[in-house]
Amino acid sequence: DQPRSRGLGDVYKRQGGNFLGLFENNKLLASKKADLLCLSEHGMNVLHVAVNKNYPDIVKMLLVNYSFPLNQQTKQGLTALSIAVFRQHHECLDILINAGADLELFNAQNMTPL
């Protein structure tokens, strides 16, 4: 297991648990030296969370401004794409597909997003 960084979580808590507020001002993240690649206890990264919460603008920003790992899997083998499919977040789904998300990556249940 990778060591968990608490950088982003600390900033998140200081924002009062306002996930969207973290990204309204990129300077806040930079000034706090938040680690955007940190993982939750379930192996979710910030891209997974943005898709799960249906924040397409943040999804775009992460992929364009931060070259985020598009096909990173959670401990259950979920990708941002598979979360978008399951949650029926169509705008996030379109963004991920256009960015080149792997449509055939298997999760822990041996299923693909298709």
C-alpha positions as CSV (number, residue, x, y, z in Angstrom):
1,D,0.0,0.0,0.0
2,Q,1.1,3.5,-0.7
3,P,1.4,5.9,2.3
4,R,-1.6,8.2,2.5
5,S,-0.9,11.9,2.2
6,R,-3.1,14.0,4.3
7,G,-2.2,17.2,2.4
8,L,-5.4,17.5,0.5
9,G,-7.6,16.3,3.4
10,D,-6.1,18.9,5.7
11,V,-7.0,21.7,3.2
12,Y,-10.4,20.1,2.6
13,K,-11.2,20.2,6.4
14,R,-10.1,23.8,6.6
15,Q,-12.5,24.6,3.8
16,G,-15.3,23.2,6.0
17,G,-15.6,20.0,3.9
18,N,-16.4,22.0,0.8
19,F,-14.9,19.9,-2.0
20,L,-15.9,22.3,-4.7
21,G,-14.4,25.2,-2.7
22,L,-11.0,23.5,-2.9
23,F,-10.9,24.1,-6.7
24,E,-12.6,27.5,-6.9
25,N,-9.2,29.0,-6.3
26,N,-6.2,27.0,-7.5
27,K,-4.0,29.3,-5.6
28,L,-5.4,27.9,-2.3
29,L,-4.2,24.5,-3.3
30,A,-0.8,25.7,-4.3
31,S,-0.3,27.9,-1.2
32,K,-1.2,24.9,1.1
33,K,1.0,22.6,-1.0
34,A,-1.8,20.1,-1.2
35,D,-1.0,16.7,-2.6
36,L,-3.6,16.2,-5.3
37,L,-2.5,12.6,-5.8
38,C,-3.3,11.5,-2.3
39,L,-5.6,8.6,-1.9
40,S,-8.5,8.0,0.5
41,E,-8.6,4.9,2.6
42,H,-10.6,3.3,-0.2
43,G,-7.9,4.2,-2.8
44,M,-10.0,7.1,-4.3
45,N,-8.1,10.0,-5.7
46,V,-9.5,13.5,-6.2
47,L,-10.6,12.7,-9.8
48,H,-12.7,9.8,-8.5
49,V,-14.3,12.1,-6.0
50,A,-15.0,14.8,-8.6
51,V,-16.7,12.3,-10.9
52,N,-18.6,10.8,-8.0
53,K,-19.9,14.2,-6.9
54,N,-20.6,15.2,-10.6
55,Y,-18.3,18.2,-10.9
56,P,-17.4,18.1,-14.6
57,D,-15.6,21.5,-14.5
58,I,-13.2,20.0,-11.8
59,V,-12.8,16.8,-13.9
60,K,-11.7,18.9,-16.9
61,M,-9.4,21.0,-14.7
62,L,-7.7,18.0,-13.2
63,L,-7.1,16.4,-16.6
64,V,-5.9,19.5,-18.3
65,N,-4.1,21.5,-15.6
66,Y,-2.7,18.7,-13.6
67,S,-2.3,15.8,-16.1
68,F,-4.2,13.6,-13.7
69,P,-3.8,9.8,-14.0
70,L,-6.9,9.0,-16.0
71,N,-7.2,5.2,-15.4
72,Q,-6.0,5.0,-11.8
73,Q,-8.1,2.4,-10.0
74,T,-9.5,2.3,-6.4
75,K,-8.9,-0.6,-4.2
76,Q,-12.1,-2.1,-5.7
77,G,-10.7,-1.6,-9.2
78,L,-13.0,1.3,-10.0
79,T,-11.8,4.0,-12.4
80,A,-13.2,7.5,-12.8
81,L,-14.9,6.2,-15.9
82,S,-16.6,3.3,-14.2
83,I,-17.8,5.7,-11.5
84,A,-19.3,8.0,-14.1
85,V,-21.1,5.1,-15.8
86,F,-22.5,3.7,-12.5
87,R,-23.6,7.2,-11.3
88,Q,-24.9,8.1,-14.8
89,H,-22.9,11.4,-14.8
90,H,-23.1,11.9,-18.5
91,E,-21.0,15.1,-18.8
92,C,-18.2,13.6,-16.7
93,L,-18.5,10.4,-18.8
94,D,-18.1,12.4,-22.1
95,I,-15.0,14.3,-20.7
96,L,-13.3,11.1,-19.6
97,I,-14.0,9.2,-22.9
98,N,-12.7,12.2,-24.9
99,A,-9.6,12.3,-22.7
100,G,-8.9,8.7,-23.6
101,A,-10.1,6.7,-20.6
102,D,-9.7,3.0,-21.0
103,L,-13.1,1.5,-21.8
104,E,-11.9,-2.1,-21.3
105,L,-10.1,-1.9,-17.9
106,F,-11.4,-4.6,-15.6
107,N,-12.4,-3.9,-12.0
108,A,-12.2,-6.3,-9.0
109,Q,-15.4,-8.0,-10.1
110,N,-13.9,-8.6,-13.6
111,M,-16.2,-6.1,-15.2
112,T,-15.5,-3.2,-17.6
113,P,-17.3,0.2,-17.7
114,L,-19.1,-1.1,-20.8
